[in-house]
């Protein structure tokens, strides 16, 4: 600890810790509430890059860790679904460099399509999971995740939630001498990289059945050892601390004992300051014996956890007679008021949350004209994830489905296959540029491989940025994470190469003004078609002009 | 003693920036501080609220005085609202004895640049809080680009001058926390 006090979001704290701990590569895909981690890591001088999607980000991370480099991979909770294929086998392998996978969950769905609880992934994939309560722990646990990961050669999930990612709290970083110890050659990263040699270890990294069978046994052994470490040395806090407890009537406090993790631990301490509380940071594998010892001194053992009944079910499976929260608190975030109700067993209806003005497409947004046309043509719109999902709201009400990244194309095709021809011809898939790169390319392959009898029409709403998450770059913008020039994917060229029958670029106000005519004409044609409707996001446009100007002035970069 | 402040308005008004400045000022004044809000969809012109909580770190030798980063509904000591339409939708966040500071506290037309209304409102708020003017100045400079410092210093001073008489006193002691 130093005297340095910084006010940091959890995202920024993770980025700072990654820098201090010598992380060599950060890879991820933007997604609220995780996006700022890599942006900050880049701003602080780290090497950060956006991948086309979370699966690729994690695969790049696995390779980097195989090469012995400390590596950070970031994504929102639903991103881990995309990366899950890589995750479930990466845990069987031995990684040399620490590999931290940040899963930023969004209980309450501030900006997400579901409120899935990614604590299940730790259990399902056999990945140790750390859950900080605030930015200080987000900083410390990033270090700890690297240390655990390198000691046991295992990827570690750092699970944040919206209120950890975006809340700012005071952080005291590790003193410089520890940082230097962590990355002894940080001053000469090029030398360190030059000195790195690939270490061949086929049985630990090639997961064919002959090697994967013993690897699964090794994984369970690693987790058993990590559980023992967690019991003995893990980041476990008990309240009140011994010093206070001995000076007061401990027996008197033992009526209510709370087990809580993440930000819910802070809500619980505020809601019940007199209750005893056990909070642990390494939430998988659990320190079950510590919990058992705590429970033995408690009359009412209450588990306060956001989301699914993960902890309470595990404690009850271990015969600990734990009490969970009523079903209604499975929905949405917890806060101090809700935790007070859980503790009091208050079954009265909760007050309605403050309802303000809903978000909407910006004035001047390039998506507005598209959704007006789709509405006026009475299209059946298979939508996707991004700002343009707001096309579902009045005055457009021009979206009929939205499930996950890239689903617009597959769902649109399924609708076309199943509906009678007259109805099928109304179906249009609408997808953003960043989402298209993330998960739309395979949908396009499906369209040309299994075309419906009426054909299909896909619209890429190309606003030249990942707008919803705060205007990040992607492989279709021609700029890297730090906005420097990079290779740019050619959507029209891709569609033509794949064999899409009609490919059109619709650009400029004259062409977009006639969008309804062009859509109507194409819908009557029974062809496979891709229209790229290109107009920069109004919020991003000034920045894009600045980046383009900077690139033009530095021809060497191109 | 914890002071709970909620800043409310619409996306694009600089609500998050205002709470960043307030939290930074509280930090520089020596307090422990936490702040929290929701990002993402709220950027698209929708309602935005941001919670700031601060208190003395020396309050307890063991515990951090600010625990949850969110102000429990009905427990805000101050509700600072930048947009008239948002007063009623957020009023339930304010304690019945809490202090409401609405946009009318700034004289219409007094601001050179309407964009600095968030900092002007902080100036008005500052008259009710025990945070030094120096801490405020440092926090404004730390959170804004240098070319905006002069404009926002003026806006803050304007709000601070409007404050006395228009902004009530904060009686934190009378409130539960």
Interface residues (C-beta under 8 A of the other chain):
Chain A: X5 X7 X32 X33 X110 X111 X134 X162 X163 X166 X167 X168 X169 X170 X239 X240 X241 X243 X244 X263 X266 X267 X269 X270 X335 X336 X337 X351 X353 X354 X355 X356 X357 X358 X359 X360 X361 X362 X387 X390 X468 X469 X470
Chain B: X10 X11 X20 X23 X24 X27 X32 X33 X34 X35 X36 X37 X38 X39 X40 X41 X42 X43 X44 X45 X46 X47 X48 X49 X62 X63 X66 X67 X68 X69 X70 X72 X73 X74 X85 X86 X89 X90 X92 X93
